Amino acid sequence: MAVHPSGRFLYVVNQVSKNVSAFLVDAATGRLTAVPGSPFDAGTSPWAVSVDATGKFVYVTDRGSEEIFVYSIEQATGALSGPNGMLPRTDLLPQGGAQWQRM
């Protein structure tokens, strides 16, 4: 799972249903509410999720295709759009083949 830098949104990979759930986090109670459109399709075998430091993108690794799917985050709602692109997982790995870490 991954938390948006603002703390307002939480993203969770659902491996069995092949999607990503997105939630609005109530800062006072911690209660989670699904954002509009959640869950979002996430490839054939989603494995891990991460939010970039700017809070603009969600990255989802896919074990089946060995790719990373890139989604845009709607800042007002936390909803995802995309995927807007896909990268081979090796593009983001340091030389030597370090593994993507589950969050």
C-alpha positions as CSV (number, residue, x, y, z in Angstrom):
1,M,0.0,0.0,0.0
2,A,1.1,3.6,-0.5
3,V,0.0,6.9,1.1
4,H,-0.2,10.1,-0.9
5,P,2.3,12.7,0.4
6,S,-0.6,14.9,1.6
7,G,-1.9,12.0,3.7
8,R,-5.3,12.4,2.2
9,F,-5.3,9.3,0.0
10,L,-4.3,5.6,0.4
11,Y,-3.7,3.2,-2.5
12,V,-3.8,-0.6,-2.2
13,V,-2.9,-3.3,-4.8
14,N,-5.5,-6.1,-5.0
15,Q,-3.6,-9.0,-6.6
16,V,-6.5,-11.4,-6.9
17,S,-8.9,-8.9,-8.5
18,K,-6.1,-7.3,-10.5
19,N,-6.8,-3.7,-9.6
20,V,-5.9,-0.8,-7.2
21,S,-8.3,0.5,-4.6
22,A,-8.1,4.2,-3.7
23,F,-9.4,5.6,-0.5
24,L,-9.9,9.1,1.0
25,V,-8.4,9.1,4.5
26,D,-10.4,11.1,7.2
27,A,-7.6,12.9,9.1
28,A,-9.6,13.1,12.3
29,T,-10.9,9.5,12.5
30,G,-8.7,7.5,10.1
31,R,-11.8,6.3,8.4
32,L,-11.4,5.2,4.8
33,T,-13.9,6.0,2.0
34,A,-13.5,4.7,-1.5
35,V,-12.8,7.5,-4.0
36,P,-15.0,7.8,-7.1
37,G,-14.3,5.0,-9.7
38,S,-12.3,2.8,-7.3
39,P,-11.1,0.2,-7.8
40,F,-9.0,0.9,-10.9
41,D,-7.8,-1.8,-13.4
42,A,-4.1,-2.5,-12.9
43,G,-2.7,-5.0,-15.4
44,T,-2.7,-8.8,-15.3
45,S,-0.7,-9.3,-12.1
46,P,-0.3,-6.2,-10.0
47,W,2.3,-6.6,-7.3
48,A,3.2,-3.3,-5.6
49,V,2.1,0.3,-5.6
50,S,4.0,3.6,-5.0
51,V,3.1,7.3,-5.1
52,D,5.7,9.7,-6.4
53,A,7.1,12.4,-4.1
54,T,5.1,15.2,-5.9
55,G,1.8,13.3,-5.4
56,K,1.0,13.5,-9.1
57,F,1.5,9.9,-10.1
58,V,0.9,6.3,-8.9
59,Y,3.2,3.5,-10.1
60,V,2.0,-0.1,-10.1
61,T,4.4,-2.9,-10.8
62,D,3.0,-5.9,-12.8
63,R,4.6,-9.3,-12.4
64,G,2.9,-10.7,-15.4
65,S,4.1,-8.2,-17.9
66,E,7.3,-7.1,-16.1
67,E,6.2,-3.5,-16.5
68,I,5.4,-0.5,-14.3
69,F,2.1,1.2,-15.1
70,V,1.9,5.0,-14.5
71,Y,-1.4,6.6,-13.4
72,S,-2.2,10.3,-12.9
73,I,-3.8,11.3,-9.6
74,E,-6.8,13.6,-9.7
75,Q,-5.7,16.0,-6.9
76,A,-9.2,16.9,-5.7
77,T,-10.6,13.4,-5.4
78,G,-7.6,11.0,-5.4
79,A,-9.1,9.1,-8.4
80,L,-6.7,7.6,-10.9
81,S,-6.6,8.0,-14.6
82,G,-4.6,5.9,-17.0
83,P,-2.5,4.0,-17.2
84,N,-0.8,6.9,-19.0
85,G,2.3,4.9,-19.8
86,M,4.2,1.8,-19.1
87,L,7.9,1.3,-18.4
88,P,9.9,-1.9,-18.4
89,R,10.7,-2.6,-14.7
90,T,14.4,-2.6,-15.5
91,D,14.3,1.1,-16.5
92,L,13.9,2.0,-12.9
93,L,16.3,-0.5,-11.4
94,P,19.8,0.3,-10.4
95,Q,22.6,-1.5,-12.3
96,G,23.0,-5.0,-10.8
97,G,19.3,-5.9,-10.9
98,A,18.0,-4.9,-7.5
99,Q,14.4,-5.9,-6.9
100,W,11.4,-3.5,-6.7
101,Q,10.4,-3.4,-3.0
102,R,6.9,-4.0,-1.8
103,M,5.6,-1.0,0.1
